[in-house]
Amino acid sequence: MPQFTDQTGNTIHLDLPPQRIISLVPSQTELLFELGLEKEVIGITKFCIHPRQWFRNKIRIGGTKQIDIEKIKSLEPNLVIANKEENEKAQVENIAKTFPVWVSDIQNLTQALEMIGMIGKICDKETKASELIRKILDGFEPLEKPNHKTDRQDCCYLIWKDPYMTVGGDCFINDMLERAGFNNVFKHLQRYPEIQVEELVHCPLIFLSSEPYPFGDKHIHELKIKLPHTRIELVDGELFSWYGSRLMHAPSYFTELKNRIGAIS
């Protein structure tokens, strides 16, 4: 019986490629679509907004943090795909008592590509997964390497308001910021720390993400009152935080953003 070890070290056993898949992670739902698993995916979360046809037509099993376990049981999946950070551990463990659960744990691009390859193998889509990995690598190749010493512009990336929350150095977003050519001034911290506006006085650039908090123009104006000399930009949170097939589109977005900021700075 084939066995597959996930990114948390847990091993699952599958007799055949899964024919009834539930995804608990928006970025990985989009990946399953890109791999051509239209018929196999039977359930998604209410936050799995891409692709739109799946969001409209697939059965929803709750949110990433509030999963409807009874509905999952009624669907009788032979594979559930989850994520260590985005899903609640207790809920995932509950589901794993009955169904095979494969859990990703992603903090950087390398781990994201490993995840794509692993899911491709589990779902008998290795060729498509390999093609996707190559496209993503080709897109990121021209960008600065994370460990390359260059004149990166200091920045803060905000993901939440009331309280303001940013990203630490152990997060996937931090890796994307570095690859995009920016330096996260809070990378010495971990996960998603709360910060005060006063801590941003000397930060020249602030990114306001479109998700999970829907920052908009009014939030720029609010911050400008206290930070009149800081440049504040709205950015596409999906392209900084989604670690599935959307990575194909991230490098061109990062390049455009970097050029736009450089042209005005």
Secondary structure, 3 states (H helix, E strand, C coil): CCEEECCCCCEEECCCCCCCEEECCHHHHHHHHHCCCCCCEEEECCCCCCCHHHHHHCEECECCCCECHHHHHHHCCCEEEEECCCCCHHHHHHHHCCCCEEEECCCCHHHHHHHHHHHHHHCCCHHHHHHHHHHHHHHHCCCCCCCCCCCCEEEEEEEECCCEEECCCCCHHHHHHHHHCEEECCCCCCCCCEECHHHHCCCCEEEEECCCCCCCHHHHHHHHHHCCCCEEEEECHHHHHCCCHHHHCHHHHHHHHHHHHHHHC
